[in-house]
C-alpha cells in the first residue's frame, strides 16, 4: 500500500514538473518562439479579411477585430526584437526610397480629404491606408529581415491558403453544379486569391528550396488543394491573373540569349502545367462548372459583373478628366457615384481609383513605386543565381499577381498585400543568408537549385 502511494506521489510530482516546464518556458524556448511567431502574426494580419467573418471566430471578432489584433501582436513582436537588438538589421537603400514614396502617397490621401471634405468613406479610407496598409508595407522591413524569416512568412501564407482550401472543399456543391464557393466566411474572390498566393508560394519558393522528400511530397499535395480551391471558387479575375503570372514565372526562369537555358525545376513544372492544362480542358467544365460558365458568359455577353466594372471604369475616367492633376479628393469617387460620403464605392482598379481621387500626382507616385520594385527585382534576377535567383523570382511573380488582382477588384486597402510584396521586392538584397546565396551550403551539399 505504501509503495503504491509512493508511485502515485512520484507520478504527480513528475507531472507537476512537466507542467511547470511547459508553463514557464526556458529563456531559449521563449526566444525561439518570439523569433518565429512574428511572421505568422503578420501573415494572419494580412489575410484577416479573408477569414474573420467566419461564424466560428465570432467569439473573438465580436470583441476585437482580428485585423487589429494580429497587427498589434505582430507589432509587439517587432518591438520585442527591437529592444533586444536595436541595430541588428540594416534597411536597404531601395526600401528607403520606396518608403519615401509611400509616405508621399499617404500625404496625397490626406491632402485629398481637404478637396472632397469626405468625413465618411474618405476619412476611413485614409486612416486605413496610413495604419493598416502602412503596416502591411513597413512591417516587412521590421519582421521579414532574412531568408529564414521569409520562409516562415511563406509557410504561414501556404497554411492559411490550405485551411481555406479545405473549408472550400467541404462547401463544394458537387460536380457539374454552378454555384460560387467560399471559405471561412469570405467571398469567392478571396478564396481564389488566397489559393493563388498559396499556389505561387508553394511552387515558386517552398518547393524549389526544400530538400526533404516527405516535405516536398506534402507541398505537392498542398499545391493540388490550392489549385483546386482557386478554380472551384468561380472567380475569373484571380484565375486569369494566376495564368499570366505563371507565364511570367517561366519567362524569369530562362537564362542566356545565345543559348537559352531554363532551370530544372521550372522545366519540370512546365511539363506538369501542360498536363494539368490538358486535363482541365477535358474535364474542367464538369469539375469547375461555375468558372467555365462565367468565362463563357464573359466571352459571349460580358455578364453583369464585367459590365458593372466597365461602368465604374467610365465613371472613374470622367471624374479623373474633370480634375486631372489633383483628382476629386479622397472618397470623391464614392460621392460622385452614390451621392453619399458614407457609402463605400470604388472603381475596382487601383490606377483609376488613384487617378479619380488624388489625380495624376498619386498615379505617378504609385507608378514610381512599382517601377522601382520591378527594376530592383529584375536587376537581381539578371545578376544572381541559385537560391537568391529563386527568391527574387518568387517575390517578382507575387507582386505581379497582386498587381493584376488590384487592377480588377477591390480598393487600395483591400489590396494592401500588394504593398507587402512590393516592399519585399525592394528589400530583396537582405535575403542573402549571412552573405551566402544558399543557406544550406554548409548543412547539405545535396541541394541544387537552377541546374
N, C-alpha and C positions, 0 to 999 in steps of 0.2 A: 504493500500500500504506500509506504513512504517513498519507495523507489518510483512508483507511478507518479506521485506528487512532484518529485524532483524532475521527472521527464516533462510534466506539464509546465512546471515553472521554467524549465530550460527552453521549452518551445516558445512560451510567451516572451521570455527575455530576448530570445533570438528574433522574434517577430518585431518587438519594440525597437531593436537595433536597426532592422531593415527599414521600418517606418521612419525612424529618426534620420537614417541616411538619405531617404528619399525626400523627406520634408525639409531637411536642412542640407542642401547640396553643398558639396565642396566648392572652393573658390574656382578651381579649374573647370568643374562642370558648369557652374553659373556663367563663367566667362565664355565657355563654348556655346552655351545656349544663347547668350546675348549676341555673340558673334554671328550666329546662324539665323536667328529669328527675324532680324530686321528686314531682310529681303522678302521673307514670306509676308510680313505685315504690309510691306509696300505693295506687293502684288495683290493682296486682298483689298487694299485701299483702291488700287486702280480698277479692279473688276467688281467692286462692291455694288455698282449699279446693275450688274448682271445677276445678282443673287439675293439682294437684300429685301426684295418683295416676296420672297418665299414665305408662305404662312408658317413654316416650321421654324423660322427665325424671328417671328413676330415678338416673342418674349424679350428679345434684345432690341429690335428695331423700334418698338413702341416706346422704349425708354431712352434709347440713344442711337442716333443714326449711325449705321455701320461704316459708312464712308468716313465720317468724322472720327469714329472710334479707331479705325485702323490707321488713319492719318496721324492721330495723336500718338498711338502706340509706336508707329514707325519713327516718328519724330523723337520720341523718348529714347528709343534705341540709339538713334544718331547722337542725341545729347549725351548719353552714357558713354558712347565711344569717344566723343569729343573731349569729355573730361579725362578719360584715360590716356588718350594720345592726341592732343590738340593739333599737332602738326605732322600727323602720320602720313597724310596723303597730299600730294601736290595736285592742284587742279590744272588741267591742260589749258594752254593759251586759247585754243579753238573754242573751248567751252566758255571761257570768259567773254569772248567776243559775241557769241550767240546769246549768252545770258544778258548782255547789254541790250541786244536787240529785243529779247523777251521783255525786259523792263520797259523798253520804248513802246512795245505793243500794248503793255498794260497801261502805260500813260495815255495812249491813244484811246483806249476804252474809257479811262477816267475823263479825258477831255470830251469824248463823245457824249457823256452824260450832261455836260453843260449845253450841248446843242439840242438833244432830244428832250431833256427835262423828264426822262422816264424814271419815276420813282418806284416802278413795279418791276417788270421783267428786266429792264435795262440795268437798274441798280443791282438786282440779284445776279444778273449775268456778269457784271463787272467784279463783284465780290467773289463769285465762284471762280472767275478766271485768275484773280490775284491769289486766292487762298488754295483752292483745290487744284486747278491746272498749274498754278505756281509750284506747288509741292510735287506734282507729277513731273515737272521739269527739273527743279532743283534737287529733289530727293535722290535722283540718280547720282548726282555728284557727291552726295554725302553718305549714301548707303551702298551703292554698287561701285566699289572702288578698285576691284581687281578681278582677275579671271574667275577665281573660286566664288566670289560673291555674285558674279554674273551667272554662274552655273546654278547657284542656289535660287536666284530670281527666276531663271528659266525653268527649273524644276517646279517652282511654285505656279508659274503660268500653265505648265502642262497638267499639273494635278487639278487646278481649278477647271481647266477646259475638259478634263476627263470626267470629273464629277458632274459637270453639266451634260456631257455626252451620255453618261449612264442614266441620268434622270430623264433625258430626252428619249432614250430607248424605251424607258418604262412608259412614256407617254405616246409612243409611236402608234398611230391609228391603225396600221396594218397595210399590207401590200395592196397597191392599187387605189387606196383611198386618198382623196385630195383634201388635205387639211394642214394648216400651219402647225408646226411642232415647236414648243418652247421648253424651257428648263428652269427650275429653281425660281419660278415666279416672274421670269423675264419675258421678253418677246422673241419672236422667231429671228429677228435680225441680230439680237445679242447672242443667241445660240450659234448662228452661223459665223459671226465674228470671232467668238471665243474658240470655236472649232478651228477657224483659220489660223489664229495666233498659236493655238496649241500644236496644230499640224506643222506650221512653219518652224516653231521652236524645236519640235521633235526631229524633223527631217533635216533641217538646215544647221542645227547646232548640236543637240544632245547625241544623236546617233553617230555623226562623224567624229565626235570626240570621246566616245565611250568605247572601252576595250573589254569590259566584262560581258561574256557571252549571254548570261542569263538576263542581265540588264538590257542588253541590246534586243533580245527577243521580246522582253516586256515593252520596250519602247515601240517596236513594230506593232504590237497589239494595241497599244495606246493610239498610235497613228491611225490605225484602221477605225477605231472608235471615233476619233476626232473627225476624220474624213466623212464617216457615215453621218455624224451629227450635223456637220456643215451642209450636207446635201439634203437631208430629210427635213431641215428647218423650213425650206421653201423660199428663202431669201435669194434673190437674183444677184444683187449688187456685191455682197461679200464673196459669192462663188466666182463671179466674173473677176473680181479683184484677186482672188486666190489663183486663178488660172494665169492671169497676166503676171502675177508675182513670181510664180514658178518659172515662167518663161525668162524673166529677168534673172532668176537664180541660175538657170542653166547658162545664160549669157555671161554671167560673172564667173562661172566655173571654167570658161575657156581661157586658155593662156596662149600667147605667142601669135605671130602673124605669118611668118614664113612657113611654119609648121604648127598648125593648130593642135592643142592638146587640151583634154578635159580631165579633171581629176577623177580617180577611180570611183569614189562614192557617187559623184554626180552622174557618172556614166551608168552605174548600176541603177540609180534612182530613176534615170531617164527611161531605162528599159521597163522598170516597174510601172512608171507613169503611163507608158504606151499601152501596156497590158491592161491597166486599170481603165484607161480611156476606151479601149475596145469593149471591155466587159460592160462599162457604164452605157456605152452606145447601144448595146444589145438589150440589156435588162433594166436600164435606167428608168424607163418610163413606168415600169411596174414598181421598182424599189423606191424611186424618188418622184412620185406622181405629181406632187404639188409644184416642185421646181420645174418639171417637164411641162406641166400645164401652163404655168405662169410665163415660162420662156416662150412657149408657142403663142400665147396671148400678146406678149410684148412684140413679137415679130410681125404678127398679123394686124393688131389693133392698138398697140402700145399698152392698153389697160389703164384702169383708173389711177393706180399708183404712179405710173410713169407720167400720165397726163397732169396729175396734180403737181408733180415736181416740175414739169415744164412750165406750168403756170406760175409757180413760185420763182422759177428762174427768170421769167419775163418780168415779174414784179420787181425782183431784185435789180435787174439791169435798168429798168425805168427809174428806180429810186437812185441808183448809182449815177446815172447820167444827169439827174437833176442837180446833183452836187458832187461832181467827180473827185474833187480834192479831199474834202472833209467828210463826205457822206451825210446821211440823215441823222447821225448820232446813235449812240449805243441803245439798242432796243427800238430804234426808229423803224426797222422793218416790220416789227410786230404791230406798231401803232398804225403804219400805213396800210397794212393788210387787214387787220382786225378792227382797227379803230379804238383799241383799248391798250393802255400801258401795262395792264396786268395779265394779259393773255400771252402765253409763251408761243411764239411763232418764229420760224427761221427758214431760209431758202433750201436747206439740205445740201448746201455746197459751201465749203469753208471760204473759198475765194470770193464768191458772190456775197456771202454774208459779211465779210470784212469790207468789201467794196461798197455795199449798200449802206453800212452803218458807220464805218470810220474812214471810208474813201480810199483814194489811191495811196495815201500815206501808209495806212495799215496794210494794204495789199503788198506794197513794196517791201515793208519790213518783214512780212511773212515770207515772201519770195526770197529775200536775202537770207533768212534763217534756213530755209530749205536748200538754197544753193550752197551755203557753207557746209551743211551736213553732207550733201551728196559729193561735194568737191573733196572734202576731207576723207570721206569713206572710199571714194574711187581712187584717190591717191594712195591710200594704204593698200587697197587691193592690188594695184599695179606694182607696188614696191615691197610686197611681203609674200611669205609662203608659209606652208604648214598651218599650225593652229591659228596664228594671227590672221591669216587669209580666210580661214573658215569662219572665224569670229566676226570679222568685219563684213563678210558676205551675208552672214545671218542678220546683222544689225541693219544693213542696207535694205535687204528684202523686207524686213519687218517695218521699217519706216515707210517703204514704198507701199506695202499693203495697207498700213494705217492711213496714208495719204489718199489712196484710192477710195477707201471707205468714207473718209471725210468729205470727198467730193460728191457723194451721192446720198448721204444720210447723216442726220444729227446736227447739232450746233457745235460751236467751237469747244464748249466744255464737255459735251458728250464724247468728243474725240480727244480728250486730254491725253490719252495714251499715245497719240501721235507725237506729242511733245516729249514724252518719255523716251521713245525710240530715237527722236531727233537728238535729244541730249546725250544718249548713249553713243550715238554716231560721232558727235564732235568731241567726245572724251575717249574715243576708242583706243588711243595710244596707251592708256593706263592698263589695258587688259593683257599686256605682255607680263608674263609670270616671272617676277624678280629679274627682269632683264632678258629672260629667255622666251622664245615664242611657244615652247611646248612645256607645260608644267609637269609632264610625265617623263621627260627625258631621263631624269635621274631614277625615277621609280621603275620604269619598264622600257626596254629598248624595242618592244614588240609593236608599239603604236606607230602606224604610218599613215599620214594624212596627205591626201592630194597626190598619191602615187598612181 
